[in-house]
Amino acid sequence: MGHEYDEALLDLEHKSNDELRAILNGLRDEEQRISYRRRVLHGKIDILRAELVQRLQAQHESGEDVISGRDVERLIDILARDLRGVSNTDVAAGDSDHEADEGA
């Protein structure tokens, strides 16, 4: 849906005020859908994190190791990366994924 608005932004000087308002309203609607999807994803992330924390606490209380060699390797990889705020994920690649999830 966003691609049609990208095209609409190319020739703004020739658009009427009504056309500009329609584009603006469409973009606001899209922003609301994205914001809702983001909140849903954050909720799912919070649920999964809470479950993992609960499991790790139970493992720790029963005397099990909660840090594995894989965890240490992952931490080393994270610390070795250039973490200047650049995402390692292509955020544009999943545009069609959110539309499929909205129906679920």
QUINOR-V536868 format. One record per backbone hydrogen bond with DSSP energy under -0.5 kcal/mol. CO is the residue of the C=O (numbers start at 1). NH is the residue of the N-H. If there is no record, write none. Layout:
CO/NH ; CO/NH
This chain:
1/4 ; 1/5 ; 2/6 ; 3/7 ; 4/8 ; 5/9 ; 7/10 ; 8/11 ; 9/12 ; 11/14 ; 12/15 ; 16/20 ; 17/21 ; 18/22 ; 19/23 ; 20/24 ; 21/25 ; 22/26 ; 23/27 ; 24/28 ; 25/29 ; 26/30 ; 27/31 ; 28/32 ; 29/33 ; 30/34 ; 31/35 ; 32/36 ; 33/37 ; 34/38 ; 35/39 ; 36/40 ; 37/41 ; 38/42 ; 39/43 ; 40/44 ; 41/45 ; 42/46 ; 43/47 ; 44/48 ; 45/49 ; 46/50 ; 47/51 ; 48/52 ; 49/53 ; 50/54 ; 51/55 ; 52/56 ; 53/57 ; 54/58 ; 55/59 ; 56/60 ; 57/61 ; 58/62 ; 59/64 ; 60/63 ; 66/68 ; 68/72 ; 69/73 ; 70/74 ; 71/75 ; 72/76 ; 73/77 ; 74/78 ; 75/79 ; 76/80 ; 77/81 ; 81/83 ; 82/84 ; 85/87 ; 89/91 ; 90/93 ; 92/95 ; 94/97 ; 94/98 ; 95/99 ; 96/100 ; 97/101 ; 98/102 ; 99/103 ; 100/103 ; 101/104
